[in-house]
Amino acid sequence: MFRVSIEDLAGEWLAPFDLVRIGVELDPAERKTYDAEVAQFRAVLRRWEGGKWPAFVAWASRSPEGREALAAFRRARGRVAYPRAKAAALGRLLGAHRDARVLVFARDNGVAYAIARDHLVAPLTCDIGRAEREEVLAAFAGGELRALVSARVLNEGVDVPAADVAILVGGSGGAQEYVQRVGRVLRPAEGKRALVYELVCHGTHELRQVERGREHLAGR
């Protein structure tokens, strides 16, 4: 099987790009809660004899302790999606790139709307009708809007050739989603060099998640 990665295509078929990771820290209260939730989940996971994730979920769901562990796991993942440090870092990046066309990618619609409120960025989600989405995209292409925030609508099937900066605030869809998001800013143009930022919480599952995404991006 012949495989070509985005990195192989960049510079000829796609715009060249730089990938920048920005590590942030959970504050003490966020860290304490996150660690407790992860510990609760791992206590149940350690008793699992092995197998794929759906089988583990089915097994854990049969007991109250297992269901509580799964709920703790979901809360822990949600807790790093948009903590205070990411909100601050995102504000700095949006300020630094106020003249660029920026796509911000969030873990889910709730986070997308929180970012829209905090930073006055236009949201583009599945809750917005097709006609309004098209208006938002036209305003972005025409320069009336400089930034958009989305959870999944922009992952694939939406053309945003004007975009040249992507900020990955958080994700949950795995390596394929990571590649789709990076690809949104790689439409080639004269003199264009795209810039992709990853916001990653130190000491959390996110580091492993973005490493898998980078490996997939490189076609490994």
N, C-alpha and C positions, 0 to 999 in steps of 0.2 A: 504494500500500500504506500502510495506517495503522499507525503504530508508537507504542507507549507504553513509556517507560522506567521502571525502578524509581523513579528520582528523581521522575518525573511522578506516580507513584502514592503515594509516601510522604506520610504525614500524613492520608490519607483511607482508602485501601484497604490500605495497609501502614503500619507504624510509621515515624515520622520517625527519621532516623539521622544520626550524625556519622561521618565517615571520616577516620581519623588515620594518617598515614604516619610510621613510626619508622625512620630510617636507621641502619644499623650498619656497622661496618668489619670487614673480615677482618683477622685478626692478621697480622704480617709473614710468618710461614711459610705461612699459608693463602693470602695474597695472591701470594706468589712462585710457589707451585704452580699456583694458578688462572690467573695470567697466562701461565705457560709452557704450560699445556694449551690455553688459548684461542689462543695464537700458533701452536701445532702444528696446530690445526684450521684456522685462517685461512690458513695457508700452502698447504693443499690447496684450500680454498674459492676462493682467488684464481684458481686455474687452471680453475675451473668456468665454462663459457660461459653459464650462466644456465638457469633453469627452476625447476620446483617441487621442493620438498624431497624427495619420494620418488624423483624422477629423480636428484637429486644423490646420495642414499644408494646407489642402485643403481650409479651410476658410480663412486663412491668405493670401494665394496665390492669392486671388481674388482682392486684393487692392495693389497699389504701396507701401503704408506704411507697409502692412503686409509682402510683399516680401522683403522689406528692413530690416524688423525686423528678418526674417528668415536668411537673409544673415549675419546680425550682429551676430546672434546666432552661425552660422557656423564658423564665424571668431573668436569669443570668444573661442569656443571649440578648434579650431586649435591653438590659441595663447598659450594655456597652454600645448600643446603637447610636445614642446621641447624649452622652454625658456632658457635664459642664465644660470640660476641657475641649471636647470636639466642637461645641458651640463657639467657644472663644477662638479656636484655631480656624474654623470656617469663616468667622467674621474677618479675621486678619487676611485670609486668602482672597475673599471677595473684595476687600479694600485694595489689596495689592494688584488685583486684576480687574479693576473697575472699567477699563477700556476694552477688555476682551469679551468674547462670547463664551459664557461659562455654563456647563451642565453639572448640576449637583445631583448625586445619586444617593438615595436614602434606603434604609432597610425595608421600610413599609410605608403605607400611606400616612399613618399617624405621625411618624417622624418627618415625612415630607411636609406635612402641614405645619408642624412645629417649626421647621426651618423657614417655611414661607412667612410665618408670623414674626419670627425672631429677626430675620434678615431682609424682609420685604422682597422676597424672591417669588416669582410667579410659579405656582404649582401646576404640574401636568400629571394628573392621575386618572385611573380608570373611573373615578366618580364624575369626571368632567365629560360632558357630551362631545360627540365628534365635531360638531360645528364650532364649539368653543375651543376645542383643542386646535383645530385648524387656524383659528384666529390668533391663538397664542403663538403657534409656530410661525405664522406669517409675521407677527410683530417681532419675534426673535430674529428671523431671517432679515427683516428690514432694519434692524438696529434699534427699534423702539424699546424692546426688552433686551437687557444684557445678560440675564441669567435665568435659568429654569431649574426647578427641582422636581425630581420624579422618583418613584420607587421602582416601577417596572415598565411603564408605558414606553419609555425610551430605550429599553433594552434591545429591542429588535423591531424591524419593520417600520421605523420612523426615520425619515431622512432629515438630518440637521447639519447640512454642509457648512454652515457658518460657524459652528462651534469649534473652538481651538483649545479650550481648557476644560478638563473634567476633574471633579473633586468627588472621590469615592468616600462618602462619610460612613457608610456601612452597607453590608449586603447579607443575604441569606440563601441565595440561590446557587451557590457553589461556583466551580471554576468556569463553567460555561457562561454564567451570568457575568462574571468578571471580564471575560474576553469581549462579550457583547458591549459592555459599558465602555471599555477602553476604545473599542472600535467606533463608537459614536463620534469621536473627535478626530478620526484619522482620514477623513475625506481630503484628498490632496488638493492643494491650491498653490499658486505661485508664491514662493517665499515662505510658505507656512511651515512651522514646526510646532507640533501639538505638545501640550503639557498635561500630564496626568498626576494627580496627587492622591495618595492613599492616607487616610487618617486611621491610625491603628492604636488601640489601647494596649499599653505594655502589660505583660503578665496575664493575658486573657487568651481565649480561643481564637481571637481575631488574627493573631500573628500566623497561626497555622493555616487559617482560611485564606489569607492573601498570598501566602507562599504557594499554596496549591494553585491559586489563580495565576500567579506569575509563571509557574511551571507549565501550565496549560497554554499560556500566552506564548511561551517560547517553543511550544510544540514538542515538549519532551514526552 
